[in-house]
Amino acid sequence: MATPSQNPNIVNVTVIRGNTAYIVSSGTSVTTNWTADGASGGATALTGLTPATATVNKIGNIVVSNTSASAVNCTIAISNNATFASGTAYPIASAVSIPPNASLVVVDKTTSFYVTENQSVGLTSGTAGGVLTATASFEAIT
């Protein structure tokens, strides 16, 4: 069971910050190295879209783009551990074929979900090489 710091009460919100992060697939193994704008500007690493302590991230959308000339399978999954590979992955979209030079909306405002500090989100490509890119818009709620 999550402790209060791992799953904060979002009724008593102090700050809500809008963010967008991106990731590029690194082959056929899961990639979790998302990059987002830092609070003071500049890029910052956000492993697995996992929020800071006492924060929850509300994922409002995830769009995956195939930049290759061939169809590529894509999996987006949430893990029950902040270190993706140390937990169990639960697919949100599993081995979905994205046509050449096309995009797939995996999550939108009607299917948004929360990521707590003991969870993470990863991207897996069905093809070697960095042919899939994903963007995620989210609210960091403290």
C-alpha positions as CSV (number, residue, x, y, z in Angstrom):
1,M,0.0,0.0,0.0
2,A,1.3,3.5,-0.9
3,T,2.2,5.8,1.9
4,P,0.8,9.4,2.0
5,S,4.1,10.8,0.6
6,Q,3.9,8.3,-2.3
7,N,0.3,9.1,-3.1
8,P,-0.4,12.7,-1.9
9,N,-3.9,14.0,-1.2
10,I,-4.7,16.0,-4.3
11,V,-7.6,17.7,-2.6
12,N,-5.2,19.9,-0.7
13,V,-3.2,21.1,-3.7
14,T,-0.5,23.7,-3.3
15,V,0.9,23.9,-6.9
16,I,-0.1,22.5,-10.3
17,R,2.6,22.8,-13.0
18,G,2.0,22.0,-16.6
19,N,4.8,20.1,-18.3
20,T,5.7,18.3,-21.5
21,A,8.3,15.6,-21.8
22,Y,9.7,13.7,-24.7
23,I,11.6,10.4,-25.2
24,V,13.3,8.6,-28.1
25,S,13.3,4.8,-28.3
26,S,16.6,3.2,-27.9
27,G,15.9,-0.1,-29.6
28,T,13.8,-3.1,-28.7
29,S,14.2,-2.8,-24.9
30,V,12.2,-0.4,-22.8
31,T,13.2,3.3,-22.7
32,T,12.3,5.4,-19.6
33,N,14.6,8.4,-20.0
34,W,12.1,11.1,-20.5
35,T,13.3,14.8,-20.8
36,A,11.2,17.7,-19.6
37,D,11.8,21.4,-18.9
38,G,13.2,22.0,-15.5
39,A,11.6,24.4,-12.9
40,S,14.4,26.9,-13.5
41,G,14.5,26.4,-17.3
42,G,16.7,24.0,-19.3
43,A,16.2,20.3,-19.9
44,T,15.9,17.9,-17.0
45,A,15.8,14.1,-16.9
46,L,12.6,12.6,-15.7
47,T,13.0,8.8,-15.4
48,G,9.8,7.1,-16.2
49,L,7.7,10.2,-15.7
50,T,8.1,9.5,-12.0
51,P,7.2,12.5,-9.9
52,A,9.2,14.1,-7.1
53,T,8.4,13.2,-3.5
54,A,5.0,14.4,-2.3
55,T,3.9,15.0,-6.0
56,V,1.7,13.1,-8.4
57,N,1.8,13.4,-12.2
58,K,-1.5,13.5,-14.0
59,I,-0.7,12.2,-17.6
60,G,-3.0,14.1,-19.9
61,N,-1.7,12.8,-23.2
62,I,0.9,10.6,-24.8
63,V,1.5,10.7,-28.6
64,V,4.0,8.3,-30.2
65,S,5.4,9.1,-33.7
66,N,7.1,6.7,-36.1
67,T,9.9,8.5,-38.0
68,S,10.8,5.6,-40.2
69,A,9.7,4.5,-43.6
70,S,8.3,1.2,-42.2
71,A,5.6,0.3,-39.8
72,V,6.8,-0.2,-36.2
73,N,5.2,-1.8,-33.2
74,C,4.9,0.4,-30.1
75,T,4.2,-0.5,-26.4
76,I,3.6,2.1,-23.7
77,A,3.3,0.6,-20.2
78,I,3.2,1.7,-16.6
79,S,5.3,-0.2,-14.0
80,N,4.5,-0.6,-10.4
81,N,8.0,0.5,-9.5
82,A,9.9,3.8,-9.9
83,T,12.6,1.7,-11.5
84,F,10.6,0.3,-14.5
85,A,12.5,-3.0,-14.9
86,S,12.2,-3.7,-11.1
87,G,8.4,-3.8,-11.3
88,T,5.7,-5.4,-13.3
89,A,4.8,-3.6,-16.5
90,Y,1.1,-3.1,-17.3
91,P,0.6,-2.1,-20.9
92,I,-1.5,0.9,-21.8
93,A,-1.0,0.1,-25.5
94,S,0.7,-3.2,-26.4
95,A,2.5,-3.9,-29.7
96,V,0.3,-1.5,-31.6
97,S,1.6,-1.0,-35.2
98,I,2.2,2.6,-36.2
99,P,2.3,3.1,-39.9
100,P,5.4,4.8,-41.6
101,N,5.8,8.5,-40.8
102,A,2.6,8.5,-38.7
103,S,1.6,9.1,-35.1
104,L,-0.6,7.3,-32.5
105,V,-2.5,9.0,-29.7
106,V,-2.0,6.5,-26.9
107,V,-3.5,8.6,-24.1
108,D,-5.8,11.7,-24.3
109,K,-7.8,13.6,-21.8
110,T,-10.5,10.9,-21.7
111,T,-8.0,8.2,-20.7
112,S,-5.7,10.3,-18.5
113,F,-4.0,8.5,-15.5
114,Y,-1.9,9.4,-12.5
115,V,1.7,8.3,-11.9
116,T,2.9,8.3,-8.2
117,E,6.5,8.3,-7.0
118,N,6.5,4.4,-6.9
119,Q,5.5,4.0,-10.5
120,S,7.1,4.7,-14.0
121,V,6.1,4.8,-17.7
122,G,8.2,3.3,-20.4
123,L,8.2,3.1,-24.2
124,T,9.2,-0.1,-26.1
125,S,9.8,-0.2,-29.9
126,G,9.5,-3.3,-32.0
127,T,12.5,-2.2,-34.1
128,A,16.1,-1.4,-33.3
129,G,17.2,2.2,-33.5
130,G,15.6,5.4,-32.4
131,V,12.6,5.4,-34.8
132,L,9.9,6.1,-32.2
133,T,9.5,9.4,-30.4
134,A,6.9,10.1,-27.8
135,T,5.7,13.2,-26.1
136,A,3.7,13.4,-22.9
137,S,1.8,16.3,-21.5
138,F,1.2,16.2,-17.7
139,E,0.4,18.1,-14.6
140,A,2.8,17.9,-11.6
141,I,0.5,18.2,-8.7
142,T,1.9,19.0,-5.2
